[in-house]
Amino acid sequence: MTRLRGTSLLGTEPPKSKKLNNKIRVWQVRSDLLEKNPHWVSTGRIATNGVAWGDEADPIDMEAEKAKDKLKARVSKMLVYKSKRRKRAEAGRRDQGKARMDTILDGGDEDALFEV
């Protein structure tokens, strides 16, 4: 079986990735290419190295931040939904109903009402 080679990637821009784990880091790119193309870092094609490589801060995964914000919005909607639901009947009303049934049954059994 022969191997089919893909097209050459020399002279092309690095791929744009959504997840931070899949992005190319600055240390993986030649410094002369980074000097010619500083927009690669600003547009998100290349991620900064992070504290381990001497940067001031670690890069932030924007997609993960968006997912957290989306989850927070969903949870807040659920809390609003739960607060708008009908409240349970109070215990006093339930006791009133039982008292009324006792007066109707006059001490008898409920099942006796349905016997023929």
C-alpha positions in Angstrom: 0.0 0.0 0.0 1.4 3.4 -1.0 1.1 6.5 1.2 -0.7 9.4 -0.2 0.9 12.7 0.9 -1.3 15.7 1.5 -0.6 19.2 0.1 2.3 21.1 1.5 1.5 23.5 4.3 4.5 25.8 3.8 3.5 29.4 3.4 0.0 28.9 4.8 -1.6 30.4 7.9 -1.9 28.1 11.0 -5.4 26.6 11.3 -7.9 28.4 13.5 -9.0 26.3 16.4 -11.8 26.9 18.8 -10.4 24.9 21.8 -7.3 26.0 23.6 -6.0 22.4 23.7 -5.9 22.2 19.9 -4.2 25.6 19.3 -0.6 26.0 18.2 1.5 27.7 20.9 3.9 30.5 20.3 6.9 28.3 21.1 6.0 25.9 18.3 6.3 28.6 15.6 9.6 30.0 14.3 10.3 33.5 15.7 10.9 35.0 12.2 7.4 33.9 11.1 5.8 35.4 14.3 7.6 38.7 13.7 6.2 38.8 10.1 2.7 37.7 11.2 1.8 39.2 14.7 -1.9 39.0 13.8 -1.8 35.2 14.2 -1.6 35.7 18.0 -4.3 38.5 18.1 -6.8 36.6 15.9 -6.5 33.5 18.0 -4.7 31.2 15.5 -1.8 30.9 17.9 -2.1 30.8 21.7 0.4 32.3 24.1 2.7 30.0 26.0 1.6 30.6 29.5 3.3 31.0 32.9 5.4 27.8 32.5 7.2 29.5 29.6 7.7 32.9 31.2 4.6 34.7 30.2 2.7 36.8 32.7 -0.5 34.8 32.6 -1.9 31.5 31.2 -4.0 31.7 28.0 -7.7 31.7 28.6 -10.0 29.2 26.7 -12.7 31.5 25.3 -14.9 28.6 24.3 -14.9 27.2 27.8 -15.7 30.7 29.2 -18.7 31.0 26.8 -19.9 27.5 27.8 -19.8 28.5 31.5 -21.7 31.7 30.8 -24.3 29.8 28.8 -24.7 27.3 31.7 -25.1 30.1 34.2 -27.8 31.7 32.1 -29.6 28.4 31.8 -29.5 27.8 35.5 -30.8 31.3 36.2 -33.7 30.7 33.8 -34.5 27.4 35.6 -34.5 29.3 39.0 -36.9 31.9 37.6 -39.1 29.1 36.1 -39.2 27.3 39.5 -40.1 30.5 41.3 -43.0 31.2 38.9 -44.6 27.7 39.4 -47.7 27.4 41.5 -47.1 27.0 45.2 -48.2 23.9 47.0 -51.5 24.0 48.9 -51.1 25.0 52.5 -51.5 22.4 55.2 -54.5 24.3 56.6 -56.5 23.8 53.5 -55.7 20.1 53.5 -56.9 19.8 57.0 -60.1 21.6 56.2 -60.8 19.0 53.5 -60.2 16.2 55.8 -62.5 17.7 58.4 -65.2 18.1 55.7 -64.8 14.4 54.7 -65.2 13.4 58.3 -68.5 15.3 58.6 -69.8 13.7 55.3 -68.7 10.2 56.3 -69.9 10.6 59.9 -67.2 8.3 61.1 -67.7 5.7 58.4 -65.4 4.3 55.8 -64.8 6.0 52.4 -65.1 2.7 50.5 -68.6 2.2 52.0 -69.8 5.2 49.9 -69.1 3.3 46.7 -70.7 -0.1 47.7 -74.0 -0.9 46.1 
